[in-house]
Amino acid sequence: MDIVLIANVGQRDLQRDKKPLEKTALRDEGQRILDDYKQEKGRLSAPMIAPAVRHVVHYHEQPLREVVLVATDQADEQFRAGDTVTCANVLARFLKETFGTDIERDPFVLKVNEAPNAYDGMLRWYQRRDVTNKHAQADEVYLLCSGGTPACNMALILAGIEHFTTRCHVLNVDERDGTVARSRIGRQALDAYRRNTLDALLERRDFDGAAAMEGASRGAIDVARAAACRLNLDFTESWRILGDLKEHLDAWGPLLDDLYAEADLLRDETRPDQAGAVLHEVYWNAGTKWRRNECADFLGRVWRLIEAALQNAVAKRSGLGLDAFAYGNAFGKWAEDQPELMAYLTSKALSPRATTEGLKATIAYFASRGGPDAEALQTLLEVVEWLWRAAKLRNRSVIAHGFRGLSKDGLLAAWGAAEEEVMGWLSRLLAVQGVEPGPDPYERYAEAIRALDGGRAHV
């Protein structure tokens, strides 16, 4: 394992006879010690950095690859007397001789030439310097922020978290007794960032992104994977993932039971209620694509809902099975045996084929003949005609016969509608078939993922 310790060197990190050096003459004092190191060595101590090195070596039971000492070496002459660069040079030698093979490489001194009390400047400096970039591939990185200025310590922590994420560990050392404590500040910052990122992904229903989030629990990852499969209408794989998870997840609860049961229904084409469940699913699937501004996918689902509504209505009136619209020319053969229908289709210059135009005309014919469902059929035609206003955009797009782009603005202009009206028209398309939109299943997936994130809740 590749382990690195990065320490900010402050005015109390190098001590002689257990006392800090004079801070107003720190540079000169450090240089005098370095020049006379052999005589001074026995009087020296590193009350914060040395315990940190011991802690990391003991914890991992292996040597550190390198210790990086970040010290000030300011360009502004009036502040140079208090710089820590010479003390860091002494510490580099002291640590190597003290720990020997427990530090594989000679400790490295990195110099800060800018004002160490400027918060924004220090953050930029730490973000762009070798202090983080040099060790980007390290397996574990420890940050020691007991010394150094508050601005340097804050910058080291933020830059470390940004570059090393979960590999970053912040240490604090008590100068009085050498006690080493692992600070939770890094973990808390990462957790807050990760939760905010996860919430943003779930808000736009990016379940693939949620499944790839570093640090998530297996439960959260698997539920996100199941949601992504369901969004791709791969109901069998979604059901399988949840089934595998059910065998070992202690937090399994009613919400996951419902999602598992829905996936089981959606995958089973032999169940009589599966067709309605699929319509409900494609409705919310379309809504998710609309939310994500994936307009081509959205419009493709809208057209599939239109086709299904037309086929279902004709099947119900004619007694034909839905296979009549998918295989062979069963619809055409049935229509040819209906003289009045054939006359109506002919008057519209249509042949007896199960095209969308042919099905719309057939429904219009049924509606004109009256009956208990005539009003519902007329409503269906009104909804279809409203949605059909986007037909030209669809035909020119990648989901049909062209390569034109699609946008929400373009679709709304074609429909002459406000954005909040669109899903209402689609819900009417379901309602006329006796299917209620119900709750958004993908919001319930998001709820389950949030609950399982980090294993914090029972779902």
N, C-alpha and C positions, 0 to 999 in steps of 0.2 A: 504494500500500500504506500502511495506517495503522499506524505504528510508534511505540511508547511506551517510554520508559525510566523505571523506578521505582527510586530510589536511597535507601537508608537513610543519613542524614547522621550521621556519627560525630564524635568529638572531633578527628580528624586530617584531616578532609576539606577544611577551609579552612585554608590556611597563609599566613603572612606571612614574606617573606624566606626561604622554603623551610623554615620551622619551624612546628610546630603552635602554636596559641594556648594560653595557660595554662588547663589544664582545670578548675581550681577557680574560675575567673572567666570561663568561656566565654561566658556570656550577656552580661556587661558588655563584654567585649572585642569580641564580634561587633557589639554595638550601636554602640560607638565607631567601628568601621571603617565601619559603614553610614552613620553621621552624617557622616563625613569621607571618603566613598567616592572622590571625585575625586582627592584627594591620595593615598589608600591604594591605588588600583587597580593601579598599576605594581608594587607589592610583593606582590600577591596571586597565589596559585596554587591549583588544585584537582587535586592529584596523582593522585586516583583517579577522580573523576567525569569530568573533562575527557577523559582517555584512553578512558573507556568511551563517551562521546558520539562521539569520533572513530572508534572501532572500528565502532560500529553504522552511522554515516553512510557510512563507507567501504565496509563490507560490502554494504550495500543500494544504494549509489550514489544515495541520495535522502535528503531531510531527515527528521528526527524530527518527528512531529506535536507531541509534548509531552514534557517532562521533569518528573517528579513527585519532589519532594524531601521525604522523610518525616523530620521532626525532632521532638525532644522539647520539650515545653512543659508541665512537670508542675504539677499543682495544689498539691502539697505544697511549702510554702515552703522547707523545709530542703534540698531537692534541686535547686532552681531554678537555682542558680549554675552548675551544670554542664550546663544544657540547651543544645541545639544549634539552637534555633529562630532566633536572630538570625544565626548563621552560615549557616543555610539561606537566610535572606533576602538575605544578601550573595552567596551562591553563585547564587541565582536571577538576580540582576542581572549578576553576572560571566559566567555562562554565556551569557546572551542577548547580551551585548556581544561576547563572544569568538567565538561561533559564528554570530551573525547569522541569516541565512535558513536555516541548517542546523537550526535549531529553530523550527518554524513559529509556535508559541504561546509566550507568556511562561511560563517555568518556574513551576510551581505548588508552593507549600509546604503540606504537610499536617501538622498538629500532633498529636502524641501527648500526651494529657493524663494518661495513667495511668503507673504505674511501669514503666519500660522493661526491668527485669530480671526481671519475673514472666512465666514462660513461658506458662502457661495464659491469663493475662490478655492478653498480647500476641497470642496466636493468635486469641482471640475478637475482639480489636480489629481486626486486619488482615482477618479474614474478613468483618466486617460493615461496614467503612468504605469510603469512595469509592476507597481505594487499589486495590481490585480491581473493585468494582462499576462505577465510572465508565468503565472501559476494557474492559468485558466484550466489546465488539464489535471490539476492535483486532485487526489481522491478525497482528502480532508484538509480544510484550511482553518486554522485557529487564529483569531484576532485578539490581541491583548491591548486593551484600551485603558489600563490603569494609569499610565503615564501620558504625556502629551497634552496639548491644549484641548479644551472642550471642542473647538472647531475641528481639529485633526481627528479626535476620537469619533465624533459624529460622522465625519466624512469617511473614515475607514470602515465603520459599521455599515453605512448605506452603500458604499461602493462594493464592499465584500458581499453583502446580501444580493446586490444586483448581479455581480459576476458569478458567485459561487452557489447561490440559492441554498438548497438543503445541505450542501457540503460545508457550509459556513457555520462556525461555532465561535461565540463571543465569550472570552474569559475575563474575569475580574479577580484581582489578587489584593488581599489585605496586606498592606506594607508592614503592619505591626507584627503579624505572626506567620505570614506567608500562606495563609489559607486561600485556596483557589476555588472559585465558584464559577459555574457555567451560567451565564446570563440568559434569560429567556427573551431578551429584547429582539434578537435576531429571529428566533422562531416565531415570536408574536408578529413581527413585521411581515415575515413570509406568509404566515397563516392569514393575516388580514389581506395581503395582496392576492393570495390564492383564492380566498373566499370571494373577494370582489371580482376577480377574473372569472371564477366559476359562475357567479350570479349573472355576469354579462353574457357568458356563453349560453346559459340556460334561458335567459330572457329572449335570445334570438333563436333558441332551439338548436344550437350547434352541439348536438350530442356526441359527435365524433371528437370535437375539441374537448368536451368535458371528459370523455373517456381517456384522453391523452394527458390529462392534468397530472403533473408530478405531485406525489404525496397523497393522492386520494386513496381511500380504502378500496378493497376488492369489491365490496358491495356496491359502492358508488360507481366504480368503473363498469361493473357488469350491467347494472341497471342502465347506465348511459349507452353501453353497447347494444342492449336490447332495444332501447328507444331508437337508436340510429337504424337498426334493422327494420323496426316497425315503420319508421319514416320512409324507408325504401320499399315498403310493402312486402318485406321478407318476413312474413308472420311466423313461419316455421322456425327460422333461426332465432327470432326474438323469443318465442316460446321455449326453445331449447336452452338458451342462455339463462332465462329466469328459472327454468327447472333445475339446471345444474347449481345455480346459486341457492335455491331453496333447500338443498340438501345439507348445507353447512352454515348458513347465515343465521346467527342467533337473533338478530334484530328483525327477522321476518315477521310481518304483521298484516293487518287487514288491507292496507293500501297495496302492498305487493301481491296479496292474494287476488285482489281485483284485477290488477294488471296482468297477472299470470292467466287468470280465467279468460280475460278478453283476448289475449294472444292465442289461447287454445281454441276459442270460438272462431277467430278470424282465419285460422289455418285449416279448419275442418269444413270442407265444402259439402259434406253430407248432412250437416245440421240445417234444419229449416230456417232458423233465424240468422244464418251466416250471411245471407245476401244483404239484409238490412244493416247488419253490423259493418259490412264492407262499405256500404254507402256512407254510413256515419263516419267511418274511418277516413275515406277519401275526402270527405268534406273538411275534416280537421286537418288532414294532410295538406289540402289546398290552402287552408288558412295559415298554416305554418310557412308554406312557400311564399305567401303574400307578405307575411311578417318579415321574412328574410329577404324581401325584394328579389326573389328568384322568379321573375315574371313568366319566363317560358315554361318552367315546371308548373307554376300555378295555372297558367292557361291550359296546359295539357290536361291537368286534373279536372278543370272546369268542363272541358269538352268530353272527358270520359264520364263525368256525372250527367251531362246532357244526354249522351248516347244511352247510358244506362236507364235514365228516366224515360226516354222514348221507348226503348225496348221493353221495359217493365210494363208501361201502359198498354202497348199493343199486345203483349203476351197475355195480360190480364183480360182484355176484351176478346181476344181471338181464341184463347185456350191453348195457344202454342207455348211450347217450352222455350226457355231462353236460348237453347242450342240452335233454335231455328234461325237466329240472327248471326250465328257464328260459323255454322257449317252448312255447306251446300246451298240450295235455294228453296229451303222448306217454306220460308215466308212467301216467296214468289208463287210457289205452287198453290199455297193456301189462298193467296189473293186472287189468283186466276179463277178460283172457284166461287168468288164473290162478285157477281155481275155489277151490282151497284157501286161497289168499291172500285172495280176496274174502270167503270165509266168515269168516276170521280178523278181517279189518277190520270186517266187519259186526258180529261179536260184541263189538267194541270201540266200536261206534256211530260208526265212521269211514267216510268215503267214499274212493274211490280217487283221492286228490289228493296232490300232492307238498308237503303242509304238513309242518312239523316233527313234529307228532303222527303224521301218516300215515307219514312216513319212519321214525320210531322204531318204530311198530307193525310195519312191513314188516321191519325189521331183527330185531325180536324174533321174528317168524315164521320168518325164515331161521335164526336161532340155534337155535330149537326143533327144526328139522329136521336138525340135526347138520351134519357136513361138516368139512373141514380148517380152515375159518375160523370155526367156531362159537364157539370160546373167545374169539377176537379180537372177534367181534361182541358177545359178552356183556360183555366188558371195555369196549367202546365205549359200550354202553348204560349201564353203571355210571358211567362218567366223565360222560356227558351228563346223567344223572339228578342227579349231585352238583352239576354246574354249574347245572342247571335250578332249583336251590333259589333262585336270584336272579331267577327269571322275573317274580315279582310286582314287584320293584323296577324291573326293566327295563321292564315294561309301563306303569308309572306315570311313567316318565322321559321326557325330551325325545327320546330315540332311538327311542321307540316311540309310545305313545299319550297321554302326559301331560306334566306339567311339574314333577314332583317332583324334588328334588335327590338326588344320589347322593354317597356318601362311602365311604371305605375301611372305616370302622367299621361302616357299615350293611351293606356287602357281606360283610364277614367274619362279622358276626353271622348273616346269612342262610345262609352256608355252614357256620357253626360251625367255623371254621378259624382258624389263626394265619396271619399275613401270609406267612411264608416257605413255606407249603404251596400257595399259590395257583398260582404258575407251575409247580409240580410236576404239578398236575392238568392244566394246559394242555399240558405236555410229554407226558403220557400220551395226551392226545387226538391228538397228532401221532404218537407212537410206534406206536399201534395201526394207523396207516395206513402204517407203514413209513418215516416221516419223522423224522429225528433233529434236535433243536433246533440242535445245533452251536454255534459261537461267536456272540456278539452282534455283528451287523454294525455297529451304531451305536457300539460301543466302538472298533471299528477305524476308523470315521470320526473319532471323537474323537482317536485316536492319530495319525492322519494330519494332522489340523488342528494339534495340538500340535507335531508335527515340522516342519510348514511355517510355523508362526507366526514371522514375522521371517526366514524363509528359512534356518533354522539347521541343518536336517538333511535327509538323503536318505531318502525313503520308498519 
